[in-house]
């Protein structure tokens, strides 16, 4: 007799149903797992054997075969420990698994431990009609983000058996997601001066445009960049669930806060750490920044190969990771914010310090950031350090909360169109920008294309920024001063 227990698996961030089939037959004692298991799944044999014995049950000294169906998809992780144990105990008449989907890792003493990647499994299986899940108790808080399903948290194999046999009552937990606003210890008003850079950050947060700050050390580049999350619009429920699935797969459960993701990897990070990879594939920093912001501080110090790997996600908003037998797709719709010094010594164009770099050194340093990467960045701002008088006399600037109100209003306008400005197609740019542009604005655009020799990509980038500037003002039509402001951010770096 073959016993079947429902479970689930993941590949990338896609969940899929798995049927754990258990067959116990006469023969020399053995325990084999088939169905393309990875090493973590193969090692489940020892965990399951010890957990069953240490939970007070008899482990059958017969030939045990476990098949993880479908057998043509690689199984990864430790989700299958608990369903395997329940399947074996069911095959010897100890318990009936009923119609539950069961997930969980077992320790040697029979305790049920949390697993990584449970969220995409629950979301995927819910769409396929599964409603009742037995999961590790420590995964309950994370799993309750998914509404419309019943979650039964268990702490041990013995507790699971007692629950399935009706000896123990467990109150089901149902999804009840309520996103809260996060309080920040940093604020935009902490940064003195740099009004043009602050305006660029506001445009970046409102339209999700990529941004590059260039300037000497101490000008406030990193300080400004880190404050983008304090002015960014909040995540909605659907966006949060997308983000939470990625963090679940990465083993970093995300709290139910509406703050957009913010990632700031070190410049020594490898290509895999930045864009994802490995076997099985895991999300990198660009995916962990999905729907949020990726800060590459001192971007010119990152390995050239790692930066070039950003081309596809910057353009498409996804990362494709191919393997010999399959491939994984990770969402990576992030907004890039880069900071860099203008030269190796950091003092080029600094009015208060002398640059010691040669012209060749300056050129080589700036060439570390390739033209294709620069061409994908809409906003470029040069920051100059403030002198003593400016530091002392400058009045306090706007707070993050004041700027955020404008950003949210502009974001709501974009949501009504169905897409943020940075993601508009060329046809949509024609409809939402060019068709709404007055004659004076068109004349400025035409002259800018001629004098700056803008590429087609740069031309459409400029128009997207113009649209965001108009949205921040609440204006449907495009005026000449909207274009003039946008042109401030088209500089050579």
N, C-alpha and C positions, 0 to 999 in steps of 0.2 A: 504493500500500500504506500502510495506517495502522498505526503502531506505538503500542502502549499500555504505559504505565509506571504502576505502582501508587504512590500517594502518599497523603497525608492532609491534612486542614485542621481548623480550629477555628472555632467561633462561641460567644462567651462562654467557658465552660470545657468545652464539649461537643465532642469530636472526631468526625470522620466521614471515611470513605474517599473519596479523590479519584482519578480515573483521568485521567492526563495523556495525551491523544491527540495524536500528531504526524503531520501529513501534509505531504509534500514533493512538489510538482508543478511542471511546466514553467510558465514565465511570468516576468514581470519580478521581479527580486529583491525580496522583501519578507518581513517577519516579523511576524505578527499573533497576538495572544493573545485568545481569546474564552472565555466561561463566567463572566461577572460578576467579572472581576478588579479588585482595587483598585489604587491607584497603585503600591504596592510591587511587585505582581505584574506590572503593565504594564512597569515599569522593568527587570524581569528580562531583557527582550529584549537590552538593551545589555550587561548583565553576562554573560549566556550567550554572546553572540557573541564578546566579548573573551576570556572564559575558554576557549572552545574553541580559538580561534586561539593564545592564549598557552600552551596546554598541548601544542602541537605537532600539532594536528589541523586538517584543512581544513574551513572553514565553507562549506556549499553555497550557491552564488549562485543560488538558485531561490526559488520561492514557498513559504514555510513557514507553515503554520497550526497553532497549538496550541489545543486545546480542553480546558478543565478541567471534567470531568464529575463530579457532576451540575451542569448549567448554570444551575439556578434558585437555587443557594445562593451568596452572595457569598464570594469567596475573598480572604483577607487574609494578609499576612505574606510572608516570603521562603522558605517551605518548598519552593517549586516550581522554584527555580533549577537544582538538581542533577538532578531527574527530567526537566526540559525538555532539559537538555544531553544526558543519556543517551538520551532519546527521539530527538533529532536525530541523534546518532552512531549509534544503532541503525538509523535509517531509511536511512543511507548505508552500512550494513554494517560498521561499525567494532566494535560491541559488541552483546551480547544481554543485555537487562535481567533475563531469567529471571523468577523469581517473588518477587523482593524488593520490599518497600515501601521507597521511597527518599525521603529528606528532607534538605534542606540548602541553605544560601545559598552563592553563589559570589562570590568577589572577582574583580577584573578579571584577575588573574594565574593564576586557576584554583584557588586555595586554597578549601577548604570551611570556612565559618565557622559558628559556633554559631547556633541559632535559639531564639526564645522561644516557649513554649507547646507544647513537644514532648511533655511528660508526658501531658496529657489525650488526645493523639492516639494514643500508644502504648497507653494503657489501653483506649481505646474500640476500636481496631482489634484488640487482643488478644481482646476479648470477641466480635468478629466472625470470629475464626478465623485471623487473620494471625499468623505466627510469626517471620518473618525480616525484619530491618530494617537498611538501610544508613543511617547517620546521621552527623552531624559528630563527629569524635573528641572535640571539646571538650564535647559533650553526653553523653558516655558515662557519666560519674559520676552525673549527674542521672537519666539514663534507666535506670540499673541498679537503681533503686528498684522497677521493675516486674519481677515474677518470671514465669517461664514463657514467655519469648521469647528469641530469639537477636539480639544486637546486634553489628553490624559497624561499627566506627568508622573513618572515612576522613578523610584530611587534605587531599586534593586531587582534582580531576577525573581527572587521569592515574592516580592510585592507584586510584580507583574503577573505571576502565576496565580496568586490569590485573587487578584482583581478579575482575571479572565474566568476563574472558577466561581466567582460570585461571593467569595469569602471576605472581600475587602471592597469598600465603596470609595470611589474617587470622584469628586465633583469635577465635571469637565470645565475647562477654561475656554472661553470664547474670545475671539479677537475684539479688542476695543481700543483702537489706535487714537491717541490724542496727542498731536505734536505740540510741544511747548517751545516757547521762545527762549533762546539762550542769552544769558547776561554776559557782556564782555568786559574784560578788565582794561581793554585798550580802546582808544577813540581817535577819530580823525583829527580832532582839535589838539591832540598831543603833538602834532607835527607843525612846526613854525614855518610860515611862508609857503613857498612852492605851490602857489595857487594854480598855475597851469598844470602841474603834475596832479594835483587833487582833482581838477576838472577832468583830466584824462582818466583817472581812476573811476570817477563817477560815470563817465561814458562807457568805460569798460564793464562796470557792474550792471549798468542798465541794459546794454545791448549784447553783452557777453563777447566783446571784441578783444582779441589778443593784444597785449600791451608790452612795450619794452621801455624800461627806464635806463638811461645812460648818464653817467656823471661820476664825479670824484667821490672818493670815500668820505663819508660824513655828510653827504648832501641830503640824505634821508630816503634813499631808494628803497631799501629793505623795510624800513619803518613804515613807509607808505604802503608798500605792496601787502604787508601783513594785515593791514586794516581794511582790505577789500571786503572781507566777510562781514564787517560791521555795517556795511552800507548795501550789501547785496540783497535782492528780494528773497523771501523765504521759499523753501521747498513746499510744494503741495503734496497731497497724499500719494498720488501716482509716482511722482518724482522720487519721493522718499523711499517707496518700496523698491524702485529700480536701484537706488543707491544701497539700500539695506541688503539686497541680495548679493551684491558684489562684496560687501564687507563680511557677510556671513560666510561666503566661499573662502575669503581670505583669513577666516578665523578671528575676525575683529568685530564682534557684534556692535551695531551702532545704536546708540540711545535715541529715543523718539524725540529728537529736536529738529526744528525747522531750518536750522543753520545749514548752509551749503557746505559740501566737503572742501577742505583746504589741505593740500599736500605740498610739502617742501622738502624733496629729497636732497641729500648732500651731493656735491659735485663729483664725488668719487663713485656714485652709484653706477652699477653696470647696466647694460642695455636691457637685460632681463628684469632687473629691479625697476627700471623705468617704464617699459612697455608691457611686461609680463612674459611668461614662458615657463619653462620647466616641463617635467613629465611626471605626473599629470600637470597640465598647464594651470598656472595660477595668475590672478590679475596683478598688474604692476601699478606704479604710482599714477599713471595716466588714467587707469580705470577706477582707482580709488578716488580720483578727483572728478569722476563723472558727475555732471550737472553742477560742478563747482569750479574750483580754481587750482591750477598747478603753478607754484612759484619755483622757478629755477633761479636761485640766487647765484650771482656770478656765473651766468649762463655760458660765458666764453671758456670757463674752466672745465665744463663737462666734456667727456670724450666725444670726438667728432662723430663716431659711429652711433653713439647713443642719441645725439641730437638729430642725426639724419633719420633715425628710426621713428622720429616724431612726425615725419611728413604725412604718412597715411592717416594716423588718428587726427591730426590737425585738420586735414581735408575732409575725411569721411565720418569722423566721430566714432569709429570702431577700431578694434585691433583684431587682426586675423592671425591665429597661431596654427600653423600646419604641422601635422605629424604624419608618419608613414601611412597609418591606417585610418586617420581621422583628423579633424581640425576643430578648433574652438574659436568662438567669437566673443570678445569682451567689449561691452560698451565703453566708450572713451570720449564722451562729448564734454570736454573740459575747456576752460578758458586759460590760456597760457599767459603768465606774467613773468617776464624776464628782467633781471637787473644785471648790469655789467659796467665795469670801469671802461673809460675810453682808451686806455693804453696800459701797458704792463706796470708802470709806476703809479698810475691812477690820477695823474695831475694834468693831463692834456686839457687845455682850455680852462684850467683853474686859475682865476684871476689873482689868487693869493699865494700860490705855490708855483715853483718852476718845474716843468716837465723835463725829465732827464732822458726820455726815449727819442730814438732817431725816427725819422719819417718812415723808414722801412719797418721798424719795430711796431709802430702804431698801425700801419697798414696790415701787417701780418696778424697782429692781435685782433683787429676787427674782422679779418677774414676767417677767424675761427668759427664765426657764425655765418654759415653759407648763405648765398643769395636766395635759394629756394625757401629757406627757413625765414629769412628777413621778409621775403615777399608775402609770407602768410600772416605777418603781424600788421594789424591795421593802425595801431596807435604807437607812435614813437616820440618820446619826450626826453630832452636834455635837461638835466638838473645841475644848477650851479650852487655851490655852497654859499650860505648867508654870511655877511660880515657881522662884526660885533654890534654895530648900530641897529641893523635889521633884526638881530636876535632879541635885542632889548626892547625896541620900540614897536615891533609888529603887534597889532592887536590880536586878541584871540579869534580864531577862525570858526567856521561852522562846525557843529558837532556831527558825529556820524548819524545821529537820529534825524537831524534836519535834512541831511543829504539823502538819507535812505527813503524819506517820504517822497522825494522827487523821483528817485530810482524806481520805487514800487509803482508809482503812477505811470511812468513810462513803460514798465514791464507789463502792466495790465493792458495798456493799449496794444502792445505786441501780441499778448495772448488772444485778444479779440481777433487779430489777423490770423492767428493760428500758428505763429512761428516767431522765434526771437530774431532780431535783425541780422545778427551775424550768420544765421543759417538760411537767409533768403536766397532763393535761386536767382539766376540772372533775369529770368522772365518776371519773377516777383519784384525784383528791383525796378524793372521797367514800369511795372504797374503801380507800386507804392512810392516810388521816388521820382522817376523822370516825368511821369504823367502828371504829377502834382507839383512840379517845379516851375516857378515863374521865369520870365525871360531873362531877368538880370542874373538869377542863379545859374541858368543854363550857360550864359555867356562866361561866367567865372569858371565853370567846369570845363568848358571848351578851351579856354585859355590855359588852364592848369594842365590839361592833357597835352597841349602843344608844347608848353614851356618846360614842363617837368618830364616829358616823354614817358608818361605812365603806360605800363603794360595793361592788357585787358584785365588781368587779375587785380592790379592796383586800382584801376578805374572803378571796378565794381566794389572793391573794399571801401574806397572813398565815399561812394554813394550810400553804402550801408551805414557808415559812421554819420553821414549827413542826416539820414533817417532817424537815428537814435538821438541826435542833438535836437531835432525838431520835436521828437516825442517827449524829451525832457521838458520842453517848453509847453507841451500840450498842443502843438500846432500840427494840423493835418497837412497843410501846404508847406512847401519848401521855399525858403527865402534866401536871398543872397548872403546874408550874414550867417546863416546855418552852414553854407558851403565854405565861407571864409574861415569860420572857426575850425571846421574839419581839416582844412588845408594846413593849419598850424602843426598838425600831427603827422604830416607827410614829410619827413626829413631824411636825409642821408646819414646813416650811422656807420 
